[in-house]
């Protein structure tokens, strides 16, 4: 079975947490940064009642502050 995108990102964050992941202008996010931000978003969604298998729409600008 193929790993999910989440599994790939988490694995990379564990192996090389300080490696660059997202760059935009002068802003650089590492895999650790993105992992922490995605965990924070997941916690907010769970607190609002979103569960496994629920679909969530995401609308965001293409700037690192939204990652």
PEFEN-V618098 format. One line per field, one symbol per residue. psi: psi as a letter, one per 20 degrees, with the letter a starting at -180 (. if undefined). A space follows every 10 residues. Layout:
psi: ???
//
This chain:
psi: pqqrgggggg ghhggmhjqp gppocipppr hgghgghhgg gghggghjjp rpiqppqpoq rmqhhi.
//
